[in-house]
């Protein structure tokens, strides 16, 4: 089968190589799927560079999220062959989704929600699962609260913008240009802050009559996250989701204490199947109701994958990309 394999550590355009790989054999509680489409995310770029915490040993096939049709079953799996599923790949074991076929854990394979095409669903699960865990489970979001989303036009950010809006929050999207602002407005942002125009905290306070925001959803990290934290309301929650900037934000404990604010870690892992089923059902209902929409902005031909991941690494992607074998 055709597959994109990482054979070194460096820029995606340099280390990704198209190879003829053997079909992977599903182990216990695994399924193999024929890939319909695969989501492209910033962790794929980090894995190419060897800086992602879950980077497999070389060589490996990256790609965390796919939709596909089940073609083979491991022991203990009774999912019918030919079933269409979406889910997280076994990328940690080097069998990611940037291939014609890949492996998924049976516990991580889910039905495509009604209202999404197979291609749309390939970019849905990880960003929206992370958004739900961050905003609902960890952040305790309540209708009417104010949420600032950093990196709001990225694949993680735009899912959080949509989800927070769907759950009744007022959403402030933090972006870096007009193109990104336009996408966020379409997806439900109530207000826009261009972070290139100055410090974030004064803008966040000005938009909330100096009260500050209730939640900061931060997949960016670094100094941008630190700046946004200074714009939180009393009792605010800072959701540490990712480090697209290359570094986690750093906070003085004193600043959190005097604001009665919380720093909250968000990790979309270590959930039971029952917990994931409940989240899937809640998200699928929002899709059926029209409150969550497709956020895939570009379909990438399989042959152009290295360029797509390079653009992701360079910050030149707006929205969510999926690759089609």
LUMMARRO-293413 format. One record per residue (C-alpha): x, y, z; residue in one letter. Coordinates in Angstrom, 1 decimal, decimal comma, padded with zeros to 4 digits. Each point is the difference from the previous one (the first is absolute). Example, Ala and Ser with C-alpha at 12.3 -4.5 7.8 and 13.67 -1.06 7.14 Angstrom:
2
rec x->012,3; y->-004,5; z->007,8; aa->A
rec x->001,4; y->003,4; z->-000,7; aa->S
***
This chain:
325
rec x->000,0; y->000,0; z->000,0; aa->X
rec x->001,1; y->003,6; z->-000,5; aa->X
rec x->000,9; y->001,8; z->003,2; aa->X
rec x->001,9; y->003,1; z->001,1; aa->X
rec x->002,7; y->-001,0; z->002,4; aa->X
rec x->002,2; y->002,3; z->002,2; aa->X
rec x->003,6; y->-001,1; z->-000,3; aa->X
rec x->001,8; y->002,6; z->002,0; aa->X
rec x->-000,6; y->003,1; z->002,2; aa->X
rec x->-000,5; y->003,3; z->-001,8; aa->X
rec x->-002,3; y->002,1; z->-002,1; aa->X
rec x->-002,9; y->-002,1; z->-001,4; aa->X
rec x->001,0; y->000,7; z->-003,6; aa->X
rec x->003,4; y->-001,5; z->000,7; aa->X
rec x->-000,8; y->-003,0; z->002,1; aa->X
rec x->-003,2; y->-001,4; z->-001,5; aa->X
rec x->000,5; y->-002,6; z->-002,6; aa->X
rec x->-002,5; y->-001,9; z->-002,2; aa->X
rec x->000,5; y->-003,7; z->000,5; aa->X
rec x->-001,6; y->-003,3; z->-001,0; aa->X
rec x->-000,8; y->-001,4; z->003,5; aa->X
rec x->-001,4; y->-003,4; z->001,0; aa->X
rec x->-003,7; y->000,0; z->001,1; aa->X
rec x->000,0; y->000,1; z->003,9; aa->X
rec x->-001,4; y->-002,9; z->001,8; aa->X
rec x->-002,5; y->000,8; z->002,7; aa->X
rec x->000,8; y->-001,3; z->003,5; aa->X
rec x->-002,4; y->-000,7; z->002,8; aa->X
rec x->-002,8; y->002,6; z->000,3; aa->X
rec x->001,2; y->001,7; z->-003,2; aa->X
rec x->-001,5; y->000,5; z->-003,4; aa->X
rec x->001,5; y->000,8; z->-003,4; aa->X
rec x->-001,8; y->002,6; z->-002,2; aa->X
rec x->000,3; y->001,1; z->-003,6; aa->X
rec x->000,5; y->003,7; z->000,5; aa->X
rec x->-002,6; y->002,3; z->-001,5; aa->X
rec x->001,6; y->003,2; z->001,3; aa->X
rec x->002,5; y->000,9; z->002,7; aa->X
rec x->000,0; y->003,2; z->002,1; aa->X
rec x->003,2; y->002,1; z->000,0; aa->X
rec x->001,0; y->001,5; z->003,3; aa->X
rec x->002,9; y->002,0; z->001,5; aa->X
rec x->001,1; y->-003,1; z->002,0; aa->X
rec x->000,9; y->-001,6; z->-003,3; aa->X
rec x->002,4; y->002,8; z->-000,7; aa->X
rec x->001,5; y->-000,4; z->003,5; aa->X
rec x->000,4; y->-003,7; z->-000,5; aa->X
rec x->001,9; y->000,7; z->-003,2; aa->X
rec x->002,3; y->002,2; z->002,0; aa->X
rec x->000,3; y->-002,5; z->002,9; aa->X
rec x->-001,4; y->002,5; z->002,5; aa->X
rec x->-003,4; y->-001,6; z->000,7; aa->X
rec x->-000,2; y->-001,9; z->003,3; aa->X
rec x->-001,6; y->-003,0; z->-001,7; aa->X
rec x->002,3; y->-000,2; z->-003,0; aa->X
rec x->000,6; y->-003,7; z->-001,0; aa->X
rec x->003,4; y->-001,4; z->-000,7; aa->X
rec x->001,3; y->000,4; z->-003,6; aa->X
rec x->-001,1; y->-000,8; z->-002,5; aa->X
rec x->-003,7; y->000,5; z->000,4; aa->X
rec x->-003,2; y->001,0; z->-001,7; aa->X
rec x->-001,6; y->003,1; z->001,5; aa->X
rec x->-003,7; y->001,1; z->-000,1; aa->X
rec x->-002,1; y->000,0; z->003,2; aa->X
rec x->-003,6; y->000,0; z->-001,3; aa->X
rec x->-001,8; y->-001,6; z->-002,9; aa->X
rec x->-003,3; y->-001,2; z->-001,4; aa->X
rec x->000,0; y->-003,4; z->-001,7; aa->X
rec x->-001,6; y->-003,3; z->-000,7; aa->X
rec x->000,8; y->-003,0; z->002,1; aa->X
rec x->002,0; y->-002,6; z->-002,0; aa->X
rec x->001,4; y->-002,3; z->002,7; aa->X
rec x->-000,5; y->-000,8; z->003,7; aa->X
rec x->002,2; y->-001,0; z->002,8; aa->X
rec x->-000,9; y->-002,5; z->002,7; aa->X
rec x->-002,9; y->001,0; z->002,2; aa->X
rec x->-001,6; y->002,4; z->-002,5; aa->X
rec x->-003,5; y->-000,6; z->-001,4; aa->X
rec x->-000,4; y->003,1; z->-002,1; aa->X
rec x->-001,3; y->-001,0; z->-003,4; aa->X
rec x->002,3; y->000,2; z->-003,0; aa->X
rec x->-000,9; y->002,9; z->-002,3; aa->X
rec x->-001,2; y->002,2; z->002,9; aa->X
rec x->001,0; y->003,7; z->-000,4; aa->X
rec x->001,6; y->001,5; z->003,1; aa->X
rec x->001,9; y->003,1; z->001,1; aa->X
rec x->002,6; y->000,1; z->002,8; aa->X
rec x->003,5; y->000,3; z->001,2; aa->X
rec x->002,7; y->-002,2; z->-001,6; aa->X
rec x->002,7; y->-002,1; z->001,6; aa->X
rec x->002,5; y->002,7; z->-000,9; aa->X
rec x->001,8; y->-000,5; z->003,2; aa->X
rec x->001,0; y->-003,4; z->-001,3; aa->X
rec x->001,0; y->001,5; z->-003,4; aa->X
rec x->-003,1; y->-001,0; z->-001,9; aa->X
rec x->-001,6; y->003,3; z->-000,6; aa->X
rec x->-002,6; y->001,1; z->-002,5; aa->X
rec x->002,2; y->001,5; z->-002,8; aa->X
rec x->-000,3; y->-003,3; z->-001,9; aa->X
rec x->-002,5; y->-001,9; z->-002,1; aa->X
rec x->-000,8; y->-002,2; z->003,0; aa->X
rec x->000,8; y->000,4; z->003,8; aa->X
rec x->-000,8; y->-001,3; z->003,4; aa->X
rec x->-002,5; y->001,3; z->002,6; aa->X
rec x->-000,8; y->-001,3; z->003,5; aa->X
rec x->-003,4; y->-001,5; z->-000,1; aa->X
rec x->-000,7; y->002,1; z->003,2; aa->X
rec x->000,9; y->003,1; z->-002,0; aa->X
rec x->-002,2; y->-000,6; z->-003,1; aa->X
rec x->-003,3; y->001,9; z->-000,1; aa->X
rec x->-002,9; y->000,4; z->-002,4; aa->X
rec x->000,1; y->003,1; z->-002,3; aa->X
rec x->-002,7; y->002,4; z->001,3; aa->X
rec x->-003,0; y->000,6; z->-002,2; aa->X
rec x->000,5; y->003,3; z->-001,8; aa->X
rec x->003,7; y->-000,4; z->-000,7; aa->X
rec x->001,5; y->-001,6; z->-003,1; aa->X
rec x->002,8; y->-002,5; z->000,3; aa->X
rec x->002,6; y->002,7; z->-000,9; aa->X
rec x->-001,4; y->002,5; z->002,4; aa->X
rec x->000,0; y->-002,5; z->002,8; aa->X
rec x->003,7; y->-000,7; z->-000,5; aa->X
rec x->000,7; y->003,5; z->001,5; aa->X
rec x->-002,7; y->-000,1; z->002,7; aa->X
rec x->000,7; y->-002,4; z->002,8; aa->X
rec x->003,3; y->001,1; z->001,6; aa->X
rec x->-000,6; y->003,8; z->-000,1; aa->X
rec x->-003,6; y->-000,3; z->001,3; aa->X
rec x->000,8; y->-002,7; z->002,5; aa->X
rec x->002,8; y->002,3; z->001,4; aa->X
rec x->-002,4; y->002,9; z->000,0; aa->X
rec x->-002,6; y->-001,9; z->001,9; aa->X
rec x->002,5; y->-001,2; z->002,6; aa->X
rec x->001,4; y->003,5; z->000,4; aa->X
rec x->-003,1; y->002,1; z->000,0; aa->X
rec x->-002,5; y->-002,3; z->001,6; aa->X
rec x->001,8; y->-002,6; z->002,2; aa->X
rec x->003,1; y->002,0; z->001,1; aa->X
rec x->-001,3; y->003,6; z->-000,4; aa->X
rec x->-003,5; y->-000,5; z->001,2; aa->X
rec x->-001,3; y->002,4; z->-002,6; aa->X
rec x->-003,5; y->001,5; z->000,7; aa->X
rec x->-002,3; y->001,7; z->-002,4; aa->X
rec x->000,6; y->003,7; z->000,0; aa->X
rec x->003,6; y->-000,1; z->000,9; aa->X
rec x->002,7; y->001,7; z->-002,1; aa->X
rec x->002,7; y->-002,2; z->-001,6; aa->X
rec x->003,1; y->001,3; z->-001,7; aa->X
rec x->001,4; y->-002,5; z->-002,6; aa->X
rec x->003,6; y->000,4; z->-000,9; aa->X
rec x->001,2; y->-001,1; z->-003,5; aa->X
rec x->-003,7; y->000,1; z->-000,7; aa->X
rec x->000,3; y->-000,8; z->-003,8; aa->X
rec x->002,2; y->-003,0; z->000,5; aa->X
rec x->-001,4; y->-003,6; z->000,0; aa->X
rec x->-000,3; y->-000,1; z->003,8; aa->X
rec x->-001,1; y->003,6; z->000,4; aa->X
rec x->-002,8; y->000,0; z->-002,6; aa->X
rec x->-001,5; y->-003,1; z->001,6; aa->X
rec x->000,0; y->001,8; z->003,4; aa->X
rec x->-001,5; y->003,1; z->-001,5; aa->X
rec x->-002,9; y->-002,0; z->-001,5; aa->X
rec x->-000,5; y->-002,1; z->003,1; aa->X
rec x->000,0; y->002,9; z->002,5; aa->X
rec x->-002,5; y->001,8; z->-002,2; aa->X
rec x->-002,2; y->-003,1; z->-000,2; aa->X
rec x->000,0; y->-000,3; z->003,8; aa->X
rec x->-001,2; y->003,6; z->000,5; aa->X
rec x->003,3; y->001,8; z->000,7; aa->X
rec x->001,1; y->003,4; z->-001,3; aa->X
rec x->003,1; y->-000,7; z->-002,1; aa->X
rec x->002,9; y->002,3; z->-000,5; aa->X
rec x->002,2; y->-001,3; z->-002,8; aa->X
rec x->003,7; y->001,0; z->000,2; aa->X
rec x->001,6; y->-000,1; z->-003,5; aa->X
rec x->002,8; y->001,6; z->-002,0; aa->X
rec x->-001,6; y->001,2; z->-003,2; aa->X
rec x->-003,3; y->000,8; z->-001,8; aa->X
rec x->-000,3; y->-003,4; z->-001,8; aa->X
rec x->000,1; y->-001,8; z->003,3; aa->X
rec x->-002,4; y->002,5; z->001,5; aa->X
rec x->-002,5; y->-000,6; z->-002,8; aa->X
rec x->000,0; y->-003,8; z->000,6; aa->X
rec x->-000,5; y->000,5; z->003,7; aa->X
rec x->-003,0; y->002,2; z->-000,5; aa->X
rec x->-001,6; y->-002,6; z->-002,3; aa->X
rec x->000,5; y->-002,6; z->002,7; aa->X
rec x->-001,6; y->002,0; z->002,8; aa->X
rec x->002,5; y->002,4; z->001,5; aa->X
rec x->-001,7; y->003,1; z->001,5; aa->X
rec x->003,1; y->002,2; z->000,2; aa->X
rec x->003,4; y->000,0; z->-001,6; aa->X
rec x->003,3; y->001,0; z->001,4; aa->X
rec x->003,0; y->000,3; z->-002,3; aa->X
rec x->003,0; y->-000,9; z->002,1; aa->X
rec x->002,4; y->001,8; z->-002,3; aa->X
rec x->-001,5; y->003,4; z->001,0; aa->X
rec x->001,3; y->000,0; z->003,6; aa->X
rec x->-000,3; y->-001,7; z->003,3; aa->X
rec x->-002,9; y->-002,4; z->000,4; aa->X
rec x->-001,0; y->000,6; z->003,6; aa->X
rec x->-001,1; y->003,6; z->-000,4; aa->X
rec x->-002,1; y->-001,0; z->-003,1; aa->X
rec x->-001,7; y->-002,8; z->001,9; aa->X
rec x->-000,8; y->002,2; z->002,9; aa->X
rec x->-001,3; y->002,8; z->-002,3; aa->X
rec x->-002,4; y->-002,5; z->-001,6; aa->X
rec x->-001,3; y->-001,1; z->003,4; aa->X
rec x->-000,5; y->003,4; z->001,6; aa->X
rec x->003,3; y->-000,6; z->001,9; aa->X
rec x->-001,3; y->-003,2; z->001,6; aa->X
rec x->002,2; y->-002,4; z->-002,0; aa->X
rec x->-000,8; y->-003,3; z->-001,6; aa->X
rec x->-001,2; y->-003,1; z->001,9; aa->X
rec x->002,0; y->-002,5; z->-002,0; aa->X
rec x->003,1; y->000,1; z->-002,2; aa->X
rec x->000,2; y->-002,9; z->-002,5; aa->X
rec x->003,7; y->-000,2; z->-000,9; aa->X
rec x->001,5; y->-002,3; z->-002,6; aa->X
rec x->002,8; y->002,5; z->-000,7; aa->X
rec x->001,9; y->000,4; z->003,3; aa->X
rec x->003,1; y->002,2; z->000,4; aa->X
rec x->-000,2; y->003,8; z->000,5; aa->X
rec x->-003,4; y->000,2; z->-001,7; aa->X
rec x->-001,5; y->-002,3; z->002,6; aa->X
rec x->001,7; y->001,9; z->002,8; aa->X
rec x->-001,4; y->003,3; z->-001,4; aa->X
rec x->-003,6; y->-001,4; z->-000,2; aa->X
rec x->000,2; y->-001,3; z->003,6; aa->X
rec x->000,3; y->003,6; z->001,2; aa->X
rec x->-003,4; y->000,7; z->-001,6; aa->X
rec x->-001,9; y->-002,6; z->002,1; aa->X
rec x->-002,9; y->000,8; z->002,3; aa->X
rec x->000,0; y->-000,8; z->003,7; aa->X
rec x->-000,6; y->-003,7; z->000,2; aa->X
rec x->001,3; y->-000,5; z->-003,6; aa->X
rec x->001,2; y->-003,3; z->-001,4; aa->X
rec x->003,0; y->-000,2; z->-002,3; aa->X
rec x->-000,2; y->-003,1; z->-002,1; aa->X
rec x->003,5; y->-001,2; z->-001,0; aa->X
rec x->-000,7; y->-002,0; z->-003,2; aa->X
rec x->003,2; y->000,1; z->-002,1; aa->X
rec x->003,2; y->001,8; z->-000,9; aa->X
rec x->-000,2; y->000,9; z->-003,6; aa->X
rec x->002,4; y->002,8; z->000,7; aa->X
rec x->002,6; y->-002,5; z->001,1; aa->X
rec x->-000,2; y->000,6; z->003,7; aa->X
rec x->-002,6; y->-000,2; z->002,8; aa->X
rec x->-000,9; y->003,2; z->001,7; aa->X
rec x->001,6; y->000,8; z->003,4; aa->X
rec x->-002,0; y->001,5; z->002,8; aa->X
rec x->000,8; y->001,6; z->003,4; aa->X
rec x->-002,0; y->-001,8; z->002,6; aa->X
rec x->-000,6; y->003,3; z->001,8; aa->X
rec x->-001,9; y->001,3; z->-003,1; aa->X
rec x->-002,4; y->-002,9; z->000,0; aa->X
rec x->-000,5; y->000,2; z->003,8; aa->X
rec x->-001,0; y->003,6; z->000,1; aa->X
rec x->-002,5; y->-000,5; z->-002,8; aa->X
rec x->-001,4; y->-003,2; z->001,4; aa->X
rec x->000,8; y->-001,4; z->-003,4; aa->X
rec x->000,9; y->-003,6; z->-001,0; aa->X
rec x->002,5; y->-001,5; z->-002,4; aa->X
rec x->-001,6; y->-003,1; z->-001,5; aa->X
rec x->001,7; y->-002,7; z->-002,0; aa->X
rec x->-001,9; y->-001,5; z->-003,0; aa->X
rec x->001,0; y->-003,4; z->-001,4; aa->X
rec x->-002,3; y->-001,9; z->-002,4; aa->X
rec x->001,2; y->-003,4; z->001,2; aa->X
rec x->-000,4; y->-002,6; z->002,7; aa->X
rec x->-003,8; y->000,0; z->-000,3; aa->X
rec x->-002,0; y->-003,2; z->000,2; aa->X
rec x->-002,1; y->-001,2; z->-003,0; aa->X
rec x->-003,2; y->000,8; z->001,9; aa->X
rec x->001,3; y->003,6; z->000,6; aa->X
rec x->000,9; y->000,4; z->-003,6; aa->X
rec x->-003,3; y->-001,4; z->-001,2; aa->X
rec x->-001,8; y->002,7; z->002,1; aa->X
rec x->002,1; y->002,7; z->-001,5; aa->X
rec x->-000,5; y->-001,3; z->-003,5; aa->X
rec x->-003,8; y->-000,2; z->000,5; aa->X
rec x->-000,1; y->003,6; z->001,3; aa->X
rec x->002,1; y->001,3; z->-002,9; aa->X
rec x->-002,0; y->-002,0; z->-002,6; aa->X
rec x->-003,2; y->001,6; z->001,4; aa->X
rec x->001,4; y->003,4; z->-000,5; aa->X
rec x->000,9; y->-000,9; z->-003,6; aa->X
rec x->-003,5; y->-001,3; z->-000,6; aa->X
rec x->-001,5; y->003,1; z->001,4; aa->X
rec x->002,1; y->002,2; z->-002,3; aa->X
rec x->001,9; y->001,6; z->003,0; aa->X
rec x->003,3; y->-001,5; z->-001,1; aa->X
rec x->001,1; y->000,2; z->-003,7; aa->X
rec x->002,8; y->-001,3; z->-002,1; aa->X
rec x->003,2; y->002,0; z->000,6; aa->X
rec x->002,1; y->-001,7; z->-002,7; aa->X
rec x->001,4; y->002,8; z->-002,2; aa->X
rec x->002,2; y->-001,9; z->-002,5; aa->X
rec x->000,2; y->-003,5; z->-001,5; aa->X
rec x->003,6; y->-000,9; z->-000,7; aa->X
rec x->000,9; y->-002,6; z->-002,6; aa->X
rec x->002,1; y->-002,9; z->001,4; aa->X
rec x->003,0; y->000,9; z->-002,1; aa->X
rec x->000,1; y->003,5; z->001,5; aa->X
rec x->000,1; y->-001,0; z->003,7; aa->X
rec x->003,5; y->001,1; z->000,8; aa->X
rec x->-000,8; y->003,5; z->-001,2; aa->X
rec x->-003,2; y->000,1; z->002,0; aa->X
rec x->001,8; y->-001,0; z->003,2; aa->X
rec x->002,7; y->002,5; z->-000,7; aa->X
rec x->-002,6; y->002,8; z->-000,4; aa->X
rec x->-001,4; y->-001,1; z->003,3; aa->X
rec x->003,4; y->000,1; z->001,6; aa->X
rec x->000,6; y->003,5; z->-001,4; aa->X
rec x->-003,4; y->001,4; z->001,2; aa->X
rec x->-001,4; y->000,4; z->-003,5; aa->X
rec x->-003,1; y->-002,0; z->000,4; aa->X
rec x->-003,5; y->001,4; z->000,8; aa->X
rec x->-002,5; y->-002,5; z->001,3; aa->X
rec x->000,3; y->-003,7; z->-000,3; aa->X
rec x->001,7; y->-002,1; z->-002,7; aa->X
rec x->-000,8; y->-003,5; z->-001,0; aa->X
rec x->002,0; y->-002,2; z->-002,4; aa->X
rec x->-001,7; y->-002,4; z->-002,4; aa->X
rec x->001,9; y->-003,1; z->-001,2; aa->X
***
